[in-house]
């Protein structure tokens, strides 16, 4: 049986370059016939990135591939796109699965060769408006996580004083829980007076809550509770600021639908516990 002739790889991107992204240096490869030194290294500072972009322009490059290494690729991609380059962000795990052998060439040369023959698939990157919104949401998530840490610290401080607030309230950061915690931090130690702060809709009785609030109020744990409460309030203030920033950015989006096109949302009640 006659063997079928192997089809040679087609040069899909003749003006392709590739960058091996690093934390301190970026190694860049261009086609070997474009420059006496087709592989160069550039620093990570902004002037270095502009120097890199100008070198790529001088060598008639129009598309650049790079691996999505940490967050180091973000400023590189931003500068290159400002110069008009097409930037293809590649998942490093997928590059390892590309058939062929890398041998002893540098990472950037290997990426450049793969990109030249169209063997790299770029990761999805949303448009600039969505990227900005995503950054705000990720930051907001970090703030929420930091706030949750303070809730844990408040509960821990209470438990160390045998104040079992979480056993009589489903949520210590609800309306009733926060009233009681703020009163404790303000100096109130009377269990009955603290229990009287409960919302009428709380299922636990005043007597049960008063028993849960009877404990050993130790100064070091009260200090921890106070600081955790202050940080909890601080992070919530920052979350509110972030929400305002998100709302302002959302107003820059083109309107795609009218509010009347969607069913009304059900109201979310505030936790009374």
N, C-alpha and C positions, 0 to 999 in steps of 0.2 A: 504493500500500500504506500503510495507516494505521500511523503510528508508535505503538509501545507506550509508555504513560506511564511515566515514570521513578519508581521507588519511592524515596521520601525515606529518608534515613538515620534509623534508630531510635535514640533515646536509651537506650542499654543501661545505662550507669552514671551516673545523674544526680548522684550524690555523689562524683564523681571529681576528684582533684587530680593534679598532676604536678610533678616536681622536675627541674630542670636541675642535675645534680651538678657541683660544681667542687672544686678543691683548697683554696680559701679561703672561697668563698661558694656557697650553694645558692639558686637562684631557684625559687620555688614559685608555681604558678598554681592557682586554684580557680575554680569557675563565677563568671562576672561578676556575677551577682545576689546573691552571698553577702556581699560586703564592698565598701566604698568603694574599697579598693585590693586588687583580686583577684590582683595579682602582688606578691609581697614577697620580699626577700632575707634570708637568715639566715646567720650565721657557721657555721663547721665545729666549733666547740668544743661539748662535751657540753651545757652549759647552753643554748646556742643551739638545739641539736637538740630539747631538751625544750620550749623556747619555741615552736619550729615545730610540734611535735606538739600542743601546747595550742591554738595558733591554728587548726589544722586541725580539732580537736575542737569548738572554739567555732563553727565554720562548718559543722558537720554533715557532715564528710567521712568516708567509710568505706573508700575504696580509693585507693591512691596508686601512680602509675606513675613509674618512673625508669630512666634508661639505666645500663647496667652499665659505668660509667667507672672503670677501674683498680680500686683497692681503696677509693676514697673513698665508694662507696655502702654499704659494709658497716656502719659505725657508724650511718648514717642509717636503714638498714633495721632494724637491731637496736632502735633507740629507737622507731621507729614501730610495730613489731610488739609492743613491750612495752605500747603504748597501745591495742592491739587493732585497728590498721589492717591491711587486706589490702594487702600490698606486691607489686606486679607489676614484676619486673625485666625490662627490655627490652634486646634486643641492638640497639645503635646502628646496625649495618649493615642490619638488617631494617627499621628505621624509615625509612631513606632510600628503601626500595623501596615504601613505602606510596603508592598513587596519590593525586594531589592536589598542590597547590602550597602551600608554606609561606609564601610572600610575605615580609612584613617583621615578622611576629609573633615574639616571643621563643620560644626552644626549649621552655621550660616550657609556654607557652600552646598551642603546636602539639601537644605530647605530651598535654596535658590534653584538647584537642579530640578527638584520636584515641582516647584512652582512654574518653571519654564515649560515643563511638559504637561502642565495642567493636572497634576496628580494630588493637589491639595484642595480640600473643601473648607471654605471659610465658615467660621462660627457666625450665628445670627447676631447682628448688632442693630438695636433699634435706632431711630433717628434721634437727633440732638435733643429735641423737646422731651422725649421719653427717657433719654439718658439722664437728663437733669432731674426729672421727676423720680426716677429710680434711685438716684443718689440721696434725695431728700427722704424717701421711704426707708432706705437702708439705715440712714442716720437716725430716723425716728425709731426704728426697730432697736437700735443700740440703746437709745434713751429709755425705751420701755423695759428692756432687759436690765438696765442699771436700776430702774425704779423697782423692779421685781426683787432685786437683791436686797434692797432696803426693807421691803416687806418681810422677807425672810429674817432679816436681822431684828426687826421689831418683834416678830413672833418669838424668836429665840430668846430675846431679852425678857419678854413676858414669861415664857416658860421657865426660865432660870429663877424667876421670882415666884414660881408656882401660880402665876396668874393665867388661868386656863381659858382665856377669852375665845380662842379658836374652837373650843368644844361647845360653846353655847351660841356662837354666831357662825354662820356659814362663810362669812367673808369679813375679816377684821378691818378691811379697808372700805367697807360700806359705810353708810351714813352713821349708824349707831357705833360701829367699831372705831371710826376715826374720832367721833365725839368723846368716847371714853378714853382713848389713847391720848388725845390732846389734853383732857382734863387731868390725867395722871401726870403727864409731863409738866402741866401747870402747877402741880403740887397737891391735887386732891387724892386722898387715900381712903376715904370712907366708902366701903363697898356698896352700901345702900344708896348713897348719893350718886355714885357712878352708875349703878344699875338703873337708876331712875332716868338716865339719859336715853334709854332705849326707845326706839320708834314703836308706835302702837302695833305695827304689823309684824314685829319680831315675834316668833313663835315661843321662844324661851321666856319663862316667867321672870319677873323682877327678882324674886327670891333665888331662883336658880342662877341668874347672872351674878347676883351679889355673892353667892357662895364661890363662884368661879373667880371673882375678883378679890377674894380674900387670900392674901399671900404674904410673902416676906419682901417688902420693898427695900431692896439693897441699893446703895448709892451708885456702885459701879454699873449695875445693870440699868438703872434709871438714866445714867449718863449715856449708855449705849442706845437706849430707847430714844432719848432726846435727839441725839445726833442722827440716828436712822430716820426719824420723823422729819427732821430738817432737810436731809438729803432727798427724802421721798418728795417733799414739797418742791424742792429745787428742781428735781428732774421733771416733775409734772408741769412746772412753769416752762421749762425748756421744751417739753412736748407740745405745749400750747403754742409757743413761738414757732415751732417747726410746722404745726398745723396751719398757722396763718401763712407761712411761707409757701406751703404746698397749695393752699387755696389761691394765693396770688399767682403762682405759676400756672395752675389749672385754668385761670382766666385768660391766659395767653393762647390756649388751644382754640382751634376753629370749632365752632358749634356743629356737631354732626347730627344731633337729634334734639327735639324739644322735650321738656320735662313731662309734658302731657302724654308722650309716647310710652311712658312706663307706668306700671301700677304704683299707687302710693305705698311707701314703706310703712311697716308696722312700727309704732313707737317703742323705743327701748327704755324701760323704766330704770330708775336708779336703785341700786341695791340698798335695802333698808337695814340689812344686818350689820 
